[in-house]
Amino acid sequence: MNRLMRFVIITLLFTTCLSLSAQEVNYSTGSFRIEPLGRINIAETDNDWGFRLRNFEELTIGNPNYRYYLKELKSESAQRFPRREAKSTMQNVSQGFGTSHMDDPVIMRNFEGNQYNLGVPNDNIIAVSNGGQLISAINTNIIFYDLNTDSLLKSMTLRNFSASLTGISTHQYDPKLLYDPDEDRFIIVFLAGASSDTKTDIVVGFSETNDMMGNWNVYSLPGNPLNDTSWTDFPAIALTRDELFITVNLLDYGTSWQTSFRQSVIWQVDKFTGYNGQTLNSKLWSNILFDGVNIRNLHPIQSGDKLLGPNIFLLSNRNFTLYSDSIFLLEITGNLNQQDAKLKITCLKSDVGYGAPPDARQPKTNMVLATNDARVLGGFIHNNTIQMVGNTIDTTTGSAVIYHGIISNVNRFPEVKLRLLTEPGMEYGYPNISYTGNTLFSQQSIIGFNHTGDSVHPGVSAVFYDGAGGYSNRVEIKTGEHNIEVLSGSYQRWGDYTGNQRKYDEPGTVWISGMFGRRVGFARRLGTQIAEITSPIAETPLVMKGRKLDAALYPNPVSDLFGMEFVMENSEELIIELRSMSGQRIHRFYEGPVSKGKNALIFSTQNLAQGVHILLILDQSGKVLFSEKVIKIKE
């Protein structure tokens, strides 16, 4: 390994946050007005042949120097964190599955999705509307599916979707999809052009109505917005009430990894101009520096249950690192029309480190699955708490695993905790996450991810997080039929991301699209599986003593802060207290009037012993109106 490469790795290994306070940082902004370049009506579009010719000896999409650097980095990582057999008990930095006394998430509908079309990897992404319309995309094509009639309405290539755009590359990939629950519309973003092209563009499509088969307004954002000979790679997207945010990396053509990365930029777009087919109002945030270094691989964070705004948070980390504990929390403080909007960055230190993962093993072969780096791949914010996921390494076993991070107190004094999700004999990659709760304080979520193992073919799984530190068992959405053996050589691809979206009008339900090893005759291809998954813990109205109290508790089990929301039909004098299982009063929280309508209560459980206790609501005569177990667990 050359001296420069070793210096870079050592620097990344030991660099941590020097400042834990929010800072206004160096950055530049610019305004862009983008005219619509076309309109496509999905229903009226002719079915294209979907023809694609691919030489699997050629380099895959992306930067070849980046791939070479990753190979060197993973080689260094393997020397520092060699593979070992998993110990019989989990380490304190890891979190096994099945750590809560709960049922597993339930797989409802489960079917094969987009057909493989020579794209490597699949890059699965999904969006589903309240009305039951589902769009699924992979690296080459899009399908439009009606869940109400259980029917495929249209399958088309990315190239056909952008056919009305002139002057863009036919080399199209990296699709991202969103459903807008406020406006009942869809958005698609993908790239046209890569390092092998002389020009790159960001294709953005907005559905005009809630009918995905109707008109879409299609735009092209410049892939070299700063006119500095760079090209755009790896988009990530999120919505607020009024805007669409797109983050991308700008890379130089044909230079080494150390010098090819220029910067990550943020596109801030007025989504309503897109829905209406008007000139697209947009703003570009660029030259984003922290301590004199460009922040890279930004991931915008959308809210968990309903859109927020105008502010938005974004996440980044030291994704090219052997091991680090730095997490960057960014915030844009206003919409694109606010002259005083600013960009702030807080550098956080996680309790557990993360690092670039090794390539994952497949059973009985030397063909490994590329697991790239440790960037943030998914996240959401709910009640001042962000949950995020990404790839990492388990340093105790040298295996590829995933991290689940929680940033609490986001708006004031943020703290971040990471847990590594591991399982003996298994390796994981490319997770995504969606919120499944239905109350203000609930932090329940479902994580979808790719899996492979010593004796398990590549497939897709899901796990439920109960919001209080516990995880369900891993549930296999699709078991792989065979190893993935598509590209020449031992280096295979199994995805850059997994699709995962909350069904907004059905709390507790998530739709996931993921990858699996598919066997067709003698061919060993990539398959896509689409599944509807529901939370094992329902937050529903409770009935006690023949009297309905519309209530929801969260989280339960609890380690720190317990909350409850309830609805009163009429104002009334009530008593609220906590008792032991034997009936002994532990504490009386309240005695007095409670108003008609929706109410909420919270209390700390720091002074509460581990075990099962009873929360009671009584009327003034002492009659129990409501009782429910409160399970205190160790943090």
N, C-alpha and C positions, 0 to 999 in steps of 0.2 A: 504494500500500500504506500502511495507516495506521501511525502511530508505534508503537503497542503491538505490532502484528504484526511490524514490523521489529525491534523490541527482542527479541521471542521468538526470531526466527530467528537474530539475531546471537549471542544467548546460547547457543543450541544449537550454533552453529557452532564456538565457541571453548572451550566448557566441556569439560574433561577431568578425569580422576581426580586428586584432590588427595591421596588416600591409597591406597597399594597393599597395606595390611595388612588382615587379616580383623578385622572389628569386630562386636561385639554391637550391635544397632541398636534403635531404638525400634519397638515393635510391640505389638499387643494380641491376646489369644486369648480364645476363647469356645467353650463346648461346646454341641452341638446333638444332640438325640435325635430322629431322624426315623422315624416309623412307616411301614411299607409301605402304599402306597395302592392297590395292585392287583397282579394277576398275569395274565400273558398266556401262552397256549400258542400258539406260532407255527403248528404244524401244524393246530390246530383253529380257527384264526382264519379267518373267511370272507374271501374275496378282496374287497377294497373296490374301488369304482369308480375310485378315484384322481382324482376330479373336483377341478379347481382352476381358478378364474377369476382372471385376472391382467390388470390394466391396466398396460401398460408405459410409460404416461405418469407413473405414480406414482413416488415416491421408492423406491429399493431399501432393503432391510433395513439398519439401522444409524443412525448419527447424521448428519443432513444438514449440521450445522455442521462435523463432522469432515471430510466430503467437501469442503466449501467451503474449509476450512483447507488440506487436502492440495492442492487446486487452486492456491491462492496459494503454497504452499511449492514446488510443482513449477515454477511460473512463475519464482520467484526462482532455483531451482536451474538452470533452463534458461539464465538470463542468466549465471550464474556458470560453468556447465559446458556450453556449447553443444554441439550435436551436430556431430561431425566424422567424416570417413572414417577407418576403422581404419588404423593404420600397418602397414607391411609386417611389422614384428617386434613381438612382444608387449612391453609395458612390464614392468619388474621387479616391479610390484605386481600383475600379472595372471598368469594361468596358462592357457595354451592347452591344448586337448585333444590327445591323442596324444603326451604328453610322457614316456611310458615305453615301453620296448620290450616290449610285451605284446600279446596278442590282446584283442579287445573283449569285453565281457560278452555272453553268449549269451542270446537271447530264445527261450524254450521255448514254452509255451502263450501265446496272445495272442488275445483276443476282446473284442467289444464288451460293455460292462457295462450299468449302469443306464440306462434309457430317459429321455430328457429329459422333464421334467414341469413346464415353465414356471418352474422355479426358476432364479434368477440370483444368483450364479454357481453352478457345479456343486458346489463344495466337496467334492471326492472324498476318501474315507477308506476303509480296508480293514483287515480282520483275517482271519487264516487259521490254522486249528488244525493240530496235528500229525496229526490224523486225516483231514485233507483237507476240512474244512468251511470255506467261505469266506463272509464277510459283507462286502458293499460298500454304502456309503451315499453319497448326495449330499444336496443341500439339501432335498429333498422326499421321497425314498423310500429304501427298503432292499431289497436282494435277498439271498436265501439260496441259495447255490450249492454243489453237491456235486462236488468235483473228481474223486472216484473214479469216478463214473458220468457225469461231464461233463453235468450236468443242473441246470437252474434249478428249485429246489424251491418258492420262494415269492417274490413281490414285493409289498411293502406300503408304504403311506405312513407317515411319522413320526406323523401324526395318528392312524392306526389302531393303531400300536404303543402309544400313550399313551391309548387310548380309555377305559381303566379309571380314569384319573385325572380327578377332577372339579374344576372351578374353575380350570383352567389355560387359557391362550390357545390357540386353534387355529392361531395364527401360529407355526409351528415350523420350526427351521432350525439351522444350525451343528452337524451331527452329528460325533461323535468315537467311534472304535471301538478296542478293545484285546482282544487274546487273552492270557490268563494261562497261560503254559507250565507253571507249578508246579501249578496247580489244574485245568488243562484246561477252562477256562471262558471265557466272553465277557462283555464289559462294553460298554454303549453309553451315551453322554452327549449330550444335545442341549438346545437352549434353546426355551422356550415364552414368547412375548411379546417385544416390542422397544420402541423409543422411542415408537411409536404406540399402545401398550397402557398400561393403568393398573396392570398387575401382570405381573411376569415370574417364571419358575420355571426351575430346572435339572432336567431329567428324567434320571434315572439308572436303567438297567436292568441286572440281573445274571442271567446264565443259571444255573439251579439245578444243571445237570449239563453234561457235555461235548456234549450233544445240542442244537445251536442251534435245532432245531425243537421242543424241549420247552418247559418252563415257564421264564418269566423273572419275577423279582421287580422291581417297578417302584416307584420313589420319586420324590418331588418335593422338591428343596432350594429354599429361598426365594431369589428373585432380588434381594431387598432385605433381606439378613440383619441389617443394622445399623439398620433402621427409620429411614432418613434420606432417603427419597424417591428413592433411586437405583434403576437397573435394571441387569441383568447382560448382558454382551456378551462374545463371543469366548472360548470355553472352550479349554483345553488340558489333556491328561490324561497320567498315567504311573502305573506300578505299582511297588511294592516287594514283598518277600515277604509282608507282612501287610496292606498298605494301598493304597488308591486315592487319588491326589492330583489335584485339579481346580483349576486356576487360572482366574480370570475377571477382567474389568474391571467396576468399578461406575461408572456414568455418571449424571449428572443429566438429568432430562427437560427438553428444550426450551430449553437455555441455550447460550451460545457455546462454541466449542471450548476456549478458555482456561479456562473455569470448569466445563464439563460433566464432565470427568474428575475423579472423586473419588479412586479408588485401585484398585489391583489386590489381590485377596485370594486366599488359598490355603485350599481345603477339604481336610482330611485325614480320610479315611474308613476305618473298619475294613471291609475287603472281605469278610471271612467272615460278618459279620452280613448283608451284602447277598446273598451266595450262599445263605445259610440262610433268607432271608425274615424275619429278625428286625428288631427296632428298630435302626436304623442309628446306630451310634456315630460321631460326627464332631466335628471341632475346626476352628475358623475362625481363621486368622491374618490379622489386618487392621492397618490404620494402620502399614504397613511403610515406614519413613522411612530415608533415607540422606542425611546432611548436611542434614536438615530438609526433604527433598523426597521425595514418594511415588515408590517404584519402580513402574514400569508395565510391562504386557505380560509377565508372568512366564511362563516356559516350563519345566515340570518335565522332568527328564532321567532316562529309564529306562536300565537297564543294557543292554549290547549283546547278550550271549549268554545270561545267566541272571539272574533277579531277585536284587537285593541288598536290604539293609536292616539296621537300621531307618532309617538316615540317607538323605536324598535331597538331590540338588543341583538347583537351578533357575537359569535364565539370564535376563538382561534386558540391554537396551542403551538408548541414546538414539535410539530408532527414528524419532522426529520430528526429524530434524536434516539440515541440508545436508551436513555432514561431521563425523564424530566418530571417536574411537578408544577410547571407553570401553565396557567389557564388565563387567556386574555378575554375579558368581558368588555365589549364595546357597546356604546349607546349613541344613536342619532336622536337628537332632542327635539325634532320638529319635522313638519312636512316640507316638501321641496319649495313651497312658496314662502316659507318663513325665513326672512333675512337673518334672524338671529339664531337659527338652528346650528347646533354644534355637534361635534363628534368627540366623545370622551372614551378613555380606555382605563380600565382597572386591571392590574396584573395580580392575579390570585395565586396562592400556593395551595395545591391540593394535599390532602392528608396521605394519599397513596400515589405513587408515581405511575407513569405510563411510558411506553416506548414503541418504536417501530416494530411491528410483529414479524415473525419469521413466515416464510411461505408454508402453507398448510399441506399436510401429507394426505395422500389418498391410499386406500388399502392395496397392498401387494403390487406396488409400482414405484418407480423413481420419478414419476410425473407429479410435480408439486403444483399447488394452486397459489397464484400471486395474491398477496394480501396487502400490497402497497404500504401505506404509512399510517400514522396514528391520528390523522386529522379528525375533527368532529364531523360526523356523518348525519346526524339527526338530532332534533331537540324541540322542546316546547316550553312555554312559560305559563304558569297558572298560580295565582295568588302569591306573587312575589317570589316564586321558586321556579328555577329552570331545571329540567331534566335533559340530559344529553347522552349520546352514545357514540362509540367509535371503536376502531381496531386497536389492539395493543398486544403486549407480550406478557405471559406469566413467567416471571424471572425464576420461579422455583422449579419449573418444569421445562422452560424453553419453548413452550407451545404458543400457538396463535390463539388468542382469546379476545373477548370484547370487554370494554369498560362501560359502566353505567354511572354517570356522574350526576350529582345533585348540588346545585348552587342555591343556597337559602339566603333570605334577606337581601334580595337582589338590589333593591332601590336604596338601601342605606349602608349596611355593613355586610357585604356579601362574603360568604364562606363556601368552600367547595369540598365535597367528599366524593371519592371515587371508590367503586367496588368492581372487582374483576369477576366476571361470570365464567366459571370454569367447570370442567367435568373430566374425570380421568378417561384417557383414551380418545378424547374428542378435541377438535379444533374448530374455531368459529371465526367468522368474518362478516364485514359489511352489514352492521346492524342499523335499524331505524326504530323509531319509537313514536307512539301516539298516546295521548291522554285518554283515560277511560272513566274518570270520575264524573260525579254529578252533583257535587256540592262545593261550596267555597273552599273548604279546607282539605278536601280529598286530594291525594297525590297519586292515585292509582294510574297504572299505565301498562301497556302491552308492548314488548320488544320483539321484533321479528329479525331473523338473521340467518345467514348461511351456515351450514354445518358440514363437517366431514370427520373422518376418524380412522383409527388403525384398522377397523373392520367394518366401517360404515361408509357407503358411497355418498358423494356430495348431495345434499338436500337442503330443505329450508325448515326452520323451527320457529317457535314462539315461546315466550315465557311471560307470566303475569307478575307485576310488582305491586304489592299491596299498599304502598305508600307509607309503610312503617318499618321498612328495613327487611321485609321478607319477600321471597320469590317462590313461585310455584315450581313444580317440576317442569322440565323442558318437554314441550309437546311437539311432535313431528308433524308438520303440515304435509310434507311430501318426503318420503324416503327415496333416496337416489336409486335408480335402476342400474347404474353402471358408473365407472369413473368417467371423468371428462378428459378426452384425448382428441382435441380438435387441431391445435397448432402443432407444427413440427417441433420436435425436441421435447425436453422435459418440462418446459416452462409453460403452464396452462393458465387460463383466466377463468374466474368464477363470479365476476361481477365487480362493479364499482359502487353500487348501492342497491338497497332493497326497498321496495315500495311499501308504505305504511301510512294509512290515513283513517282518522276517526270518522265514523258515520255520525254526522252532527245531530241528526234528529233521532238517533237511537243511542243514548248514552250507554257506554259499556261495550259498544260494538266497534270493531276495527276491521278494515280490509287490508290484506297483505298480499303483495306479489313478490315471489322469490324464485330463485334458481334451483334446478336439480339436474343431476346427471341423467340424461335420457338415452335409452338404447332403442335404435330403429334398425332392425336387421343387424348387420355387422358394424353399423355406424355408432359412434359414441359421441353424442351431441349435447348441447345445452337445452334444457327445457325450462318453461315458465309455469309456475303453479300459482293460482289465485285462490284466496280463501277468505271467508268471513269468520271472524273469531270474536267470542263474547267473554266478558269478564266473569270470573267465578263468584264475585261478590257483588250482589245487586244492592243498590242504594234506593230502596223503595219505601213507600209509606208503611208505617207499622201500626198495628191495632192492639190495644191493651184494654182489658176489662170491659169489652163491649163498646168502648168509646174510641173513635178514630183520632189519632194524633199524627198528622202528616209530618214525619220526621226522618231525618237522615243523619247518621253518625259517621265521623271521620277523624283520624284514621282509627281503625279498630281491628287488630291489636294496635296499641299506642306505646311509644317510647318517650315522648316529650310533651306534646301539646295535643289535647283532645278537644274536639269540637262537635257541636250538634246544631242542626237547623230544624225548626219546627214551625208549624202553622197553627195559629189559634183561630177558631171560628168566632170567638167572642173574647173581649177583655175579661180577665179573671185574676183573683188573688191566688198565687201558687207558691209552693215550697219546692226547692230543688236541692237535693242532697245526695251524698255518696255513702253507701253502706257496704259492709263486708258480706260475704256469702252467708254468714250466720245471722245476719240482720243487724249487727252492731253498727251504729252511726259512726262514719269516719269523719265526715265534715258536712255541715249545712252551708251551701253556697249562697242561697238567696231565699228570702221570704218577703213577698210583696206583689205589687200589681204587674201583670204581663199583658201587653196590648194585643188587640185583635190583629191578625195578619201574620206575616212571616217574622220570626225571631231567630236569633242565633246566640249560642253561648260557647265559650271556650274556657278551659282551665288547664294549668300546668300539672303534669303528673310526676314532676321531679321528686316530690315528697311521698309518692305513693309506692308501696311495696309491690314487687312483682307478684303477679297472680291475677285472679278473677275477682272483680268487684261489681257492685250493682249501682247504676245511676237511676235515681227515682225522681219523678215529678208527681207531686201530690196536691190536692186541693186543700183548702183551709181546715177542712174537717179531718184531714189525714188520710183520705181515700186515695189510693194509688191510681193515678191516671196513666202513668207510663213507667215502665222499668226495662232496663236493658243492661246486659253484661258489658263491662269495660275491662278489657284484657290488657294489663300492663306487662310489657316485655322489656328486656334489657336492651339498651341502645347498641 
